[in-house]
Amino acid sequence: MKSKIALLCSSTSWSGLEMNHLKTAKYLNDLNFETFVFCQENTPIETFALEQNLNVVYIQKHKRYKYFFAGLKLSNLLKEHQISNVIVRNSSDLNICSIAKTFSRNKFHLSFFMEMQLGVSKRNFLHTSRFTKIDLWVCSTNFLKNQVLKFTKFPAEKIKIIPPSLNLSLFQKEISKENSREKLNLPSNKIIIGLIGRLDILKGQHLLLKALAILKNENLFVCFMGSPTLNEDNNYFNFLKDYVKSNNLKNQVVFLPFQEEVCNFYKAIDVCVLASKSETFGMVTIESLASGTTIIASNAGGTPEILENGNLGLLFETENEIDLAEKINCFLRNEFFSDKLKIEKSIQKYDSKQVLSEVIKSLGLK
């Protein structure tokens, strides 16, 4: 019998976690697996799932400690659609999945693709009992796997390292810098530093602005691509705009809204900055590498592992704008040598076909 797969996500946001979830759903659907997106109504993931002609099943909103009846309802939905495999990325969704699995007569395989760091111990009875319902815990890096082993009692033999996938061909297209800058209305005669991601203090846009102010180099131009976090206020965005104004940087900074096609962004810029406080796995890192664009990234989270501790890109001290400015200067002085052949070889492990093949094998899909 062909596997029926539910990719469940109750989130109302639209960021890397939700994008990766939907991308996985589309890949599996394109391979003729009967795939369903379980989500709430009136959410971005519902909108994009319907646009991709994916099967959508609606789940009710559930709260952190009030999820029992939502879990029972989920159990009935899984039975109704004869789901054999459930994939979740949002840790809060494990609550209803554990209830559903406890009361489901038709046992399903539950996979948790870890997107967020743990940070604190999850070895108590409540978390341990919930985690026992997980059949496969997927980590994108050794950094995350070590966190799971340290902060939970989850068995090592059920942990698998599978990185996020990327359609490498999209980022390796021959697109000229001139054309990309023209499409994005960016200056043709400046050295452009790019930072892509939602406008959020944890993404560190303010650090790049502070580094720009430190450098005092009028030949530099910063391009931010991203929008404020959905359903949240614009306080941080307003702070960034005020900083630009008060530091006389308005001729050196532009804010562009997020675009689905990001290839032109990477081709238009000279160097990409990942200034997050700590990224579990920054897709920006591998997108930049795949595009052939040098990256300067925060030395925290899973990023150093992806960049092979500075061999594939420059690392700066987390939340330190002075060190970020110095690393930008290193790039400007051509002090960082980017081994293109080494980078090309390194990013092959993120190729969509290779990653999806590993996912299918690990989940035992038929």
GIJO-V838492 format. One line per field, one symbol per residue. ss: DSSP state (~ for helix, > for strand, _ for the rest). phi: phi as a letter, one per 40 degrees, with the letter a starting at -180 (. if undefined). Layout:
ss: ???
phi: ???
This chain:
ss: ___>>>>>_______~~~~~~~~~~~~~~~___>>>>>>____~~~~~~~~___>>>>____>__>_~~~~~~~~~~~~~____>>>>__~~~~~~~~~~~~~_____>>>>>___________~~~~~~~____>>>>__~~~~~~~~~~____~~~>>>____>_~~~~_____~~~~~~~~______>>>>>>__>_~~~_~~~~~~~~~~~____>>>>>>__>______~~~~~~~~~~~~______>>>>______~~~~~~__>>>>________~~~~~~~~~__>>>>>____~~~~_~~~___>>>____~~~~~~~~~~~~_______~~~~~~~~~~~>~~~~~~~~~~~~___
phi: .ccbbbbcaccbcabdccccccccdcdccccgccbbbcaccfbdccdcccccfccbbcbccbcdbbbcccccccdccccdcfcbbbbbbcccccdcccccccbccccbcbbbccbbccgbcbcccccccccccccabcbcacdcdcccccbbbccdccbbcbcccacdcccbccbcccccccccfbccbbcbbbbbidcadccgdccccccccccfbcccbbbcbibdddgbcbdccccccccdccbfbccbbbbbccbcccdcdcccccabbbbddaccacddcccccccgbcbbbccagccdcccffhcbacbbcdgbcccccccccdcccfcbcccccccdccccccddcccccccdcccgcb
